[in-house]
């Protein structure tokens, strides 16, 4: 019987990414899997060598907590969203800020690049989602309809649609550059904290109500309600590259791996000493990383496992009784 490789996920070969001085809100891999980007309530972004966990650079410029970060599809740029009401676009090679986007009137909670690299979406406490042209920094669309803060966003794989999750408990799916009314997905009983698309067009949303919902958005259809979180805040979601499994993080030191064809939880990964905040697969699909609110106590003790923020999860695939998983030396 065929088994999905994620059934063999395990916590191993842990790498620790230190230096944060606040909660780690988001993490993102560069498309070539060489760089890990993290952002933090200390107002900074951090760049790391993804294999060795070596700290490469600390990026400053925001005047408030950085809530979201993301790489562009070509890996040449990264973007950040902050409580200071701005979105910034940065050059990966120089780590210098190339654009400051300033149309929001409240904290900016989410930022996402389109897969084709042309557009950027941001959303925040002003109940708006804004579409920006990456090259010029021009704001092209002001998407209104949510009645509370926009906390999460994601583009579809074809860059034609963007999904937003809000504190008004709804998910909206917008078709870019069209005047059509957004598709509104209802059902969550709490704030929608995270959304993500699969390569096949499925949409997942996670909520403070303790559930993850998997949708066929254009059909207004909910395929699965993934529960078992005991009404804790679902903080982050990530589809695997093949779109067959979904990772979720929530309060209570838990990372879960779900089979989205059946709605079954394949794995529960323990590791953080506190709540897991963010999770993301590497673009090659072999690794999953998650971040927590655990703070550093002493920078001089950089080998202490108890003073780290991020934990690597390694995918081990057993073939003919052998462990062929990717090992980090």
N, C-alpha and C positions, 0 to 999 in steps of 0.2 A: 504494500500500500504506500502511495506517495505521501510524503510528509513535507510540509513547507519548512525550509531551513530555519525559520524563526522559532520553531519549536525547540531548537537547541541553543537559543540565546542563553548566555550565562554572564555573570559578573566576573570578569577576570582581566588580568593584565592592566590593572587600573593605572591611569595617569592623572596626576593632580595639577590643577591650574590655579595658582595662588595669586596673591597681591590684591585681591578685591577688598574694598573697605565698606562694603554694603551688600545688600541682596543682589544676587546675579539674576537679572530679569530675562535674559535671552542669550542664545548662543547660535552661531551659524558657521558652517563650513564653506570654505572657498570651493569652487567647482572642481579644482584639481586635487582636493582633499589635503593640501599641504598646510593650510592655515585655518586655525580656529579663531573666530571672532566672538568676544563676549562683551556684554554691557551691564552696567551696574548702577545701583542707587548712589554711588559715590560721584556720579556725573562724568564718568570716563568710559572709554572703550579700550579693550585689550586685544592684542594680536599675539597668537601663540603658534609655535611650530606644532602641528597636530600630532606628529609622531613622537617627538621627544618631550613635549610639554614645555619647551624652552620659551620664556617670555621674550617676544620680539620687539614690541612697542606698546606704549601707553598713549592713547590719543585723547587729548583734552580740547575743550572748546565750548561744550554745553555748560550752562550755569545751573542746571538742575539734574535730578536723576534721569538716567538714560533708560527708557522703557522697552525699546525694541531695536534690533539691528539685523541687517541682511546684506548679503553679497549680491551683486549683479550677476547675470548668467555667464558673462565672459570673465568674471573674477577681477576685472580691472577697477571696479568701484565698490564701495560699500556705503550703506546709508544708515542713519540713526534717527530715532524719534525721542523727544525729551519732554519732561515736565516744564521746561522753559519755553514751551509753545513753538519750538522750531523743529524742523527736519534739516539734517545736514547730509550732504553727499561728499564723500571723501575719496581721494585717490589711494588705491592700495599700495602703489609703489612708493609714493612720497609720504603717505599718511596725512597729507594736507587737505584741508576743506576746500572743495571746489564750488559748492553751492550752499547757500543758506536759504531755506524756504520758510516764509514767515506769515502765511495767510491764516493760520489757526489762531483762535482767540482763547484757547485753553490748552491744557496739557495734551501733548500728542502721545498716544498710547501704542500706536502700531504703524509700521511702515513695511511695504513690500514692493520689490521690483517685478515687472512683468517678465516672463521668460524670454521674450524677444528683445529685452533690454531698452525698449523705447520709453516705457511709462513707469511711473512710481505712484503708489497710492498711500495716503496717510489718513489716519483717523484719530479723533480724540474727544475731549470733554465738551467740545462745542457742538456735538451731535452730528458732525459733518464728516464725509469722506471726500478727500480732494485728490484729483488726478493731475499729475505733473508730467511735463516733458523733461526727460532726464538730461538731454543735451543742453537745453537752454535754461532750465529751471522755471519755465513758464507754467502757470496753473491753467489747465485746459477745461476741467469739469469740476463742479461743486455739487456733489451728490447729497441731496437732502431727502429726508424721509424718516430717519430714526428719531425717536423722541427722547433718547438718552444717549449717554456717551458711547462712542464707537471704540471698542477695545481691541478688535482683532480684524485682520484683513488677509486676503489671499487672492492671487490671480489664478485663473484656469491655465492649463498647460498650453492652450493655443493663444493666450494673451487677449482673448476677446471678451472675457467676463471677469468681474471681480466680485468677491464675496466679502461682506462685512458682518461682524458680530457685535451686538450692542447690549448695553445695560437695560434696554427696553425689552429684553428676553427674545428678540427676534434675530434671524439671519436674513440679510437681503442680498440678492444676486443681481448685479447690474450688468447690462450689456454696454460696452464702451461705445461712445460716439453714436448712440442711438437715443431717440427720444422716448422709447418705450418705458413704461412703468416697470420698476424693479420687481422681481419675484420675491415675495415675502414668505419665509418659512417659519411657522409658528409651532410651538409645542414645549419648548423649554420653560421651566418654572423658575428660572433664575437668570442672572446676567450671563450672556454668552461671552466667554473669556478667550476662546480660540476657535479658529476655523482653518481648514486646509483642503485642497483639492487633490485627488488622485490623478494619475495619468489618463485614466479611463473616463474622467469627468464626474466621479462620485465626489461628494462634499461631506466632510465630517465637521461637526461642531461640538464643542465642549462647554459645559455650563457650571455655574455655581450650584445648580440643583443636583450635582453629583452624577450626571449622566453625559454620555456621548451619543449623539445621534448621527447616523449615516444616511445621507439623502441622495436621491436622484433629483437635483434641484430644478431642472426645467420641466419635470413632470410633477413637481410639488409633492414628491413621494418620499416618505421616511421608510428606509429599508430595515434599519435596526435601531433599537435603543439599547446601548451598552451600559449596564449598570454595575452595581456592586461597590460603589465608592462610599456608601453610607452617608450620602448628602454632604460630601466635602467638595471643595472647589476643584474642578478640573482645570488645570492651568495651561496645558500645552498638548498639541497633537502633531503627529508627523506620519505621513504615509511612507511606506517603503518604496523603493524605486519602481518595483513591478506593480505597485498598487494593491497587492494582495493582503498585506497586513498593515495595521495601524498601531502606532505607539502612543500612549497617553501618560501624562504625569498628573498627579493630584496631591492634595494634602495627605500627610500621614506616611511619608517615606515609601512611596509605591510608584513603580513604573510598570505599566501593563502593556502586553503585546496581544493584539486582537486579530483574529481571522475575519476579514470583512466579507467573506463569501458565506460565512455561517453565523457570524456574531458571537463566536466562542472566544473566550480568553485563553490564549495559548500559554502565556507565561506571566508571572509576577516577579519583577526584579527588585530585590531589596538592596540597599547599599547606603543611601544617604542617612545621616543621623537626624535630619529634619526634613521638611517638605521639599519634594522635587518640584522645581519651578518650570524648567524648560527642557525640551527634548528635540533632537534632530538627528536624522540619518545622514551619514556621509553620502555624497552623490553616487559613489560606487555601490552603496547598499551594504557594505560589509561591517560597518560600525554604527553604533548609536551612542550619542553622548547626552548627558542630562546635567542640569545645574541646580544648585540649591541656595538657601539663604545662609548657610553656614559661613561664618566670618573667620578671617585670619586673626590669630592672636599674637603671634610673634613672627615677624618676617625672617628672623635669623634661623628659625627652625624649619627650613624649607623642605626637610625630608619627613616631617611629621604628618602622618595620614589623618590626624584629627584636625588639622588646620587647613584643609583644602576645600574648594568649592565645587569643582566639577569631577564627574566620575565617568570613566569610559566603560562602555559595555561592548564586549567583543562577540561577534557571531561565530560560533563553532559549528561546523558541518561535519557530521560523522559519516565517513564513507569507508565501507569494508573494515569497520572497527577502528579506523584511524581518525585522529583529530586533525582536520585540514584547515582549521580556522586561522585567520590572519593573526600573527603574533607581533607584538610591539616590543622591540628590544630596548 
